[in-house]
């Protein structure tokens, strides 16, 4: 996919409410899609900036996504509740849980599975669903060697404020963030208590997602779990938590074109 760093011409704040998302519901999966995904195709809703996928998934115990392929995509998984087992064709496997950031670079091609069955690796069977958000951004370069990285971020999140969780941007090199293969994108996360507030970064493209709780955003008003805001040529607005909340913010300095 081609990308461009040309500056957008006008400011736009586009609120997308949770109930407007496309949904995939089968016996073991409740998935809500912020963008076109699978059979849910809308040519007017394919991406924002560099972000192609923002899937909000709940998977019941003992089930999950069987082994399937990906290519030329940076995939970031953020668990909100429960645990998710990752296994891939590069030999990586492990359990992802809240506060542990995971990135998979599909590159020339990778096979992986994601299941709610951590007892296979850790012991006692559980009955808890796993709730996670999976996000895809395009890489700078196609055909790279597939890769995997995970990093514990929980301590930084407890300190408050926006924490950089995944980034390919130069200014975050060496910071407590997993690295993605796009130098124009970064994912920030904040866990907020009622009354806490943080400021959105300045960027040509921002995607703001309320993963848990209720917040208010300047120029957008009250937002609840599952709501999202796509900001263009904007930033600097303050987010204030109404209840305990968790928000995910993609900062992007390029967009997909063509």
C-alpha positions in Angstrom: 0.0 0.0 0.0 1.2 3.5 -0.8 1.4 6.1 2.0 1.8 9.9 2.0 3.1 12.3 4.5 1.4 15.3 2.8 -0.4 17.5 5.4 -4.2 17.3 5.4 -5.9 20.5 4.3 -8.6 20.9 6.9 -9.3 19.9 10.5 -11.9 17.2 11.0 -13.3 15.5 14.1 -15.3 12.4 13.2 -17.0 10.7 16.1 -17.9 7.0 15.6 -20.2 5.5 18.2 -19.9 1.9 19.4 -23.2 0.8 18.0 -22.2 2.0 14.6 -19.5 -0.7 14.3 -19.9 -3.8 12.1 -20.3 -6.9 14.2 -19.3 -10.6 13.8 -21.0 -12.8 16.3 -20.6 -16.6 16.3 -20.8 -19.1 19.2 -17.3 -18.3 20.7 -16.6 -14.8 19.3 -18.1 -11.4 19.8 -16.1 -9.1 17.5 -16.8 -5.4 16.7 -14.9 -3.8 13.8 -14.1 -0.1 13.5 -13.1 -0.4 9.9 -14.0 -2.7 7.0 -13.1 -6.2 7.9 -13.8 -9.6 6.3 -17.3 -9.7 4.9 -18.0 -6.3 6.4 -16.8 -4.2 3.5 -17.5 -0.5 3.1 -15.3 1.4 0.6 -15.9 4.6 2.6 -14.5 3.0 5.8 -11.2 1.3 5.0 -8.7 3.1 7.2 -7.8 6.3 9.1 -4.2 7.4 8.6 -2.1 4.3 8.7 -4.6 2.2 10.8 -6.5 -0.5 8.9 -8.0 -2.6 11.6 -9.3 -1.9 15.1 -11.1 -5.0 16.2 -12.7 -5.2 19.7 -12.9 -9.0 20.4 -14.3 -11.2 23.2 -13.4 -14.9 23.0 -14.9 -17.6 25.2 -12.7 -20.1 27.1 -11.3 -23.0 25.0 -11.8 -21.2 21.7 -10.0 -18.8 19.4 -8.6 -18.1 16.0 -7.0 -21.2 14.5 -3.7 -21.0 12.6 -4.0 -18.4 9.8 -1.7 -16.4 7.6 -0.7 -12.7 7.5 1.6 -10.8 5.2 3.1 -7.2 5.2 1.3 -5.9 8.3 2.3 -4.7 11.7 -0.2 -6.2 14.2 -0.5 -4.9 17.8 -2.6 -6.8 20.3 -3.7 -5.2 23.6 -5.5 -7.3 26.2 -8.1 -5.6 28.4 -9.3 -8.6 30.5 -8.3 -12.3 30.7 -5.5 -13.9 28.8 -4.7 -14.9 25.2 -2.3 -17.5 24.0 -0.2 -16.6 20.9 1.7 -19.2 18.8 3.4 -18.5 15.4 5.5 -20.1 12.7 8.6 -18.3 13.8 8.6 -20.3 17.0 7.2 -17.7 19.4 4.6 -18.7 21.9 3.3 -17.2 25.1 0.4 -15.8 27.1 -0.6 -12.1 26.6 -2.4 -10.4 29.5 -3.4 -6.9 30.5 -0.4 -4.6 30.6 1.7 -6.8 28.2 2.1 -5.2 24.8 2.6 -7.5 21.8 3.7 -6.8 18.2 3.9 -9.2 15.3 5.5 -8.2 12.1 4.0 -10.3 9.3 6.5 -9.3 6.7 7.1 -11.9 4.0 4.5 -14.2 5.6 3.7 -15.6 9.0 1.2 -18.2 10.4 -0.2 -17.7 13.9 -3.0 -18.7 16.2 -4.7 -16.8 19.1 -6.7 -18.8 21.7 -8.3 -18.4 25.1 -6.7 -21.6 26.5 -3.8 -20.5 28.7 -4.2 -23.6 30.9 -2.4 -25.5 28.2 0.8 -23.6 29.2 0.0 -22.6 32.8 -2.1 -25.2 34.5 -5.7 -24.9 35.8 -8.5 -24.4 33.4 -10.4 -21.2 33.7 -13.9 -20.0 32.7 -13.1 -16.4 31.9 -13.5 -14.8 28.5 -10.6 -12.8 27.1 -11.3 -9.2 25.9 -8.7 -7.6 23.6 -8.2 -5.0 20.9 -6.2 -6.0 17.8 -4.9 -3.2 15.6 -3.2 -3.4 12.2 -1.0 -0.7 10.6 0.9 -0.9 7.4 4.7 -1.2 7.5 7.1 1.2 5.9 8.5 -1.5 3.7 7.0 -4.7 2.3 8.8 -8.0 2.4 10.7 -7.7 5.7 11.6 -10.7 7.8 8.7 -11.7 10.1 9.2 -10.8 13.7 7.7 -10.7 17.2 8.1 -8.6 20.3 6.3 -8.3 23.6 7.0 -6.0 26.6 5.5 -5.5 30.1 4.1 -1.9 30.2 2.0 -2.2 33.4 4.3 -0.2 35.7 4.4 2.8 33.4 0.6 2.7 33.1 0.2 2.9 36.8 2.0 6.2 36.9 -0.8 7.8 34.8 -0.7 9.9 31.6 -0.4 8.7 28.1 2.2 5.8 27.9 3.8 5.0 24.5 3.1 1.3 24.0 4.2 0.7 20.4 6.1 3.0 18.1 8.3 3.2 15.0 8.9 6.9 15.5 12.4 8.1 16.0 11.7 10.1 19.2 10.5 6.9 20.9 13.6 4.9 20.1 15.0 3.5 23.4 11.8 4.3 25.3 9.6 1.7 27.1 7.7 0.7 23.9 7.7 -2.2 21.5 9.0 -1.2 18.1 6.8 -1.4 15.0 8.0 -1.1 11.4 6.5 2.2 10.5 8.4 5.4 11.4 5.2 7.5 11.2 3.1 5.8 13.8 2.8 5.3 17.5 0.2 3.8 19.9 -0.3 5.4 23.3 -2.4 4.1 26.1 -3.8 5.7 29.3 -5.5 4.2 32.3 -7.5 7.0 34.0 -9.3 7.4 37.3 -12.4 9.6 37.5 -11.3 13.2 37.1 -7.9 12.4 35.5 -7.1 14.1 32.2 -4.5 13.8 29.5 -3.9 15.8 26.3 -3.9 14.2 22.8 -0.7 14.6 20.9 -0.5 16.9 17.8 -0.5 14.9 14.6 -2.0 15.0 11.1 -4.0 11.8 12.0 -5.2 10.6 15.3 -7.4 7.6 16.2 -8.8 7.8 19.7 -10.6 4.7 21.1 -12.4 4.3 24.5 -11.5 0.7 25.4 -13.1 0.9 28.9 -15.2 3.3 30.9 -16.5 6.8 30.1 -14.7 10.0 29.2 -15.2 13.4 27.7 -13.1 14.8 24.9 -13.0 18.5 24.0 -14.9 19.2 20.8 -16.5 15.8 20.9 -18.3 15.6 24.3 -19.1 12.4 26.3 -17.8 9.1 25.0 -18.4 5.6 26.3 -16.8 2.2 25.9 -16.4 1.3 22.2 -16.8 4.8 21.0 -14.0 6.2 18.8 -12.9 9.6 17.3 -11.0 10.1 14.1 -9.1 13.4 14.2 -7.5 15.0 11.1 -5.1 17.9 11.3 -5.9 18.2 15.0 -4.6 17.4 18.5 -4.1 19.1 21.8 -7.7 18.3 23.0 -8.0 17.1 26.6 -9.5 13.8 27.6 -11.1 13.7 31.0 -12.3 10.5 32.7 -15.8 10.4 34.0 -15.4 6.8 35.4 -12.3 4.6 35.6 -11.3 4.3 31.9 -8.7 3.0 29.5 -8.1 4.8 26.2 -6.0 3.9 23.1 -4.6 6.6 20.9 -2.8 6.1 17.6 -0.6 9.1 16.6 0.1 9.0 12.8 2.1 11.3 10.6 1.2 9.7 7.3 -1.8 8.1 5.6 -2.7 5.4 3.2 -3.4 6.7 -0.3 -4.8 5.1 -3.5 
